[in-house]
Amino acid sequence: MRDPKLNSLLAALHLASPALPVGGFAYSQGLEQAIEDRWVTDMEQAYLWIRDGLLLNLARQELPWWLHCYDCAARQDWALLKLGNQQLSALRETSELRLESLQMGYSMAKLFGQWPLAHALAQFRDMTWSYPAAYAALAACSGVEKETALAAYLWGWIENQVLAAIKTVPLGQVEGQQLLHRLKDDIAQACLIAQQTSLSDAGTATFGLAMASARHETQYSRLFRS
């Protein structure tokens, strides 16, 4: 039998893997429109866009609710988990971002039945899931330590953002790796902010992201769905 810590690490790596069939690679979360508008034209501006999205949006609004959903799933409080899931869907700034979250949440929920230790979630696979709630619930039921699970979730997010920047700024592979190294400290800071932010204080006002996402819905030529 494997060590529980090793089980937790392996499950976290699996959840963060780009091979997980949830479709995150198809989305840029407004970055493609920001590049089209020349807000992001080089590596430094790409770093600032991704960092600000991480620290000013995710850490202060989405992640406190992510942690709430994790805690609810860990103690199998399904009623509160459903409310947290609904809140995460309602917080999406644009229809494009909401559809992204629901599509990825649907894909994540399809994995519930086959994921070891998470069979309790299988009864809810037909629920309308937001992606962060589905991810948090699956991580909690799989025994992934909370901070490790949150870091894995954010690593998957920044990796998708960096890959979008590599394709569309465009950047080189070496610059992409430099971005990932720089963003590691920002992931740690985002985790700390989220843990220190109560649900009553959770919120953000990322107008630039909302504008980019809304305009991206009608961008003429694009690689990404959002």
N, C-alpha and C positions, 0 to 999 in steps of 0.2 A: 504494500500500500504506500502511495506517495505521501510525503510530508505535507501537512495542511498549508504551510507557507508556500511550498512549491506549487501546490494546487491553485492557490490564490494567484500566484504570479503567472502561471500558465493560462488561467482563465482571463486575466487582465490582458495578456499579450494577444490572446485569441480575439477578445472584444475590440482591441485596437488595430487588428490586422486589416490592411486594405483588401484582403481576400474575403472578408466578411460580406456576404451578399446583401448589402443595404443600399448601395447606390450613391454613397457620399461623393464619389469621384465626379458625378454628373453636375455638381452644384458649385458655384463660386461665392454665393451669399453677397451679391452686389459688387464683388471685386472686378468682375469683367466689365461692368458698366463704369466703374471708377477708372479703369484703364482706358476705356473708350473715350471718356471725358478728359483724359490727361491729368487726372488727379494723382494717378500712380504711373510713373514713367521709368523708375529705376529701382534698384534693390533697397535703397534707404527708404524710399516712399512706400514700397511694398511692406517693409518691416513696420513702419509706423501705422499703416492701415490695419495690418493683422494684429499688432500689439494693442491698438486702440479698441478694435473689436473684441479682443480677449478681455482687456482690463476694464473698459468702460461699458461694455454691453453684457457679455456673458457673465463675468464675475459678479456684477452688481444686480443682475436681474434673473437670468436663467439659472445660474448655478445654485443659488440658495434654494430654489424650488427643486433642482436636481437632487440636492442633498436631502430635502424633505421626502422626495419620492423614494430615495434609497432607504431612509430610515423606516418609512411605512412598509416597504416590502420586506425589510429585514425582520420586522416584528409581525408581519402578515396582517397589517391593518389595511385591508383591501378597500374599505370605504374611503379612507383618507387618501390612499394612493390614487383612486379614481378622481378625487377632487383636485389633487396636485397635477394630474395629467391634464385635466380640463383647463387649469390655470395656465399651464405651459403652452397649450394650444392658443389660448386667448391672448397671450403676450406677443405673438408674432406681429411685426409691424406692417407687413404687406401680405396680400394674398399669395404672392410667389413664395415668400418665406414660410407661410403656413402650409402650403401644399408640399413644399420640400419636407417639412417636419413630419407631416402625416404620411407621406409616401415612405420615408425612411422608417417611421414608426411601424407602419404596416409590415414592411420587410423584416424588421427586427422581431416583431411578434410572431412571425411565421417560424422563427427559430426556437420559440419557447418549448415546444414539445420534444425537441431532440436534444436540448441542452441538459447535460447532467446536473442534477441537484435542483433544477428549476421547474420541476413538473407541476408545482403548485400554481405556476403562472399559466400553464397550458389552458386552464379553464377560461382565461381572459384573452386568448389570442384573437378572438373576433371583435374585441373592443376597439374603438377608434383611438389608437395610441399616437401620442406625440413621440418623436424620436428620443429626446432626452429622458422622458419618463420611462419609456420601454428599456432604454439602456441602463438606467439607474436600477430599475427593478430587477433586470436580469443579472446585473453584477451583484446585487445584494443577495439574491436567492442562490447564486453560484458560490457564495462565500468569499468573494473578493473584498479585501479590506477597503474601507471607504475611501481613504485618501489615495490609495493606489488606483482604485476604480475611477476616481475623479480625474487623476492625472492621465490615465489611459484615454479617457473620453476627450480630454483637451488635446492630447497628443494627436489623436485621430483628426480633430478639428483643424489644428495648425498644419498638419501634414497635407490635408486637402487644400487649404488655403495656399500653402507654398507651392504645391504642384500646379494650382491654377495660375499662380504668378509666373512660374517657369514657362508655362505654355503660352501665356498671353501678353506678358510685359514686352518681350520675353526675357527670361533670365537663363543663365547657364546652370548646369547641374552643380557646379562648385558653389555658385552663389546661393543656390537652393539649400545646400548643406550649411552654408554660413548662416542663413536665415534660421534654420532649425536650431543651430547651436545658440544663437542670440535669444531665441524665444523660450528656451528652457527655463531661464530665470523668471520670465513673465508667466509661465505656467505655474511655477511655485507661488508667485505673488497672487495670481488669480485664485488659486486654491485657498490661500490665507484670507483674501477679501471675502470670498464666498462663505467661508466658515464663520466670519465675524459679522456677516450681514443677516439680520433677522428677516423673516418673511414680511413683516410689516414695513420694513425699510427697503425692501428689494424694489428696484426700479431704475430706469435709465431714460435718457433723452437723446438717442443717437440719430439725430435728424439726417445726417449725411448718409448713413447706412440705409435708412428708410427711403430716402430720395433715390439713391442708386438702385436699390432693389425694385422700386416702383417703375423707374424708367427702363430698367433692364427687361421688363415684361414686353416692351415694344422695340427693343434694340433690333435693328435690321439683320445684322450678321453676327452670330454668336456661337460659341462652342458649348456653353453651359446652359442648363435649364434655369438656373437662378444665379 
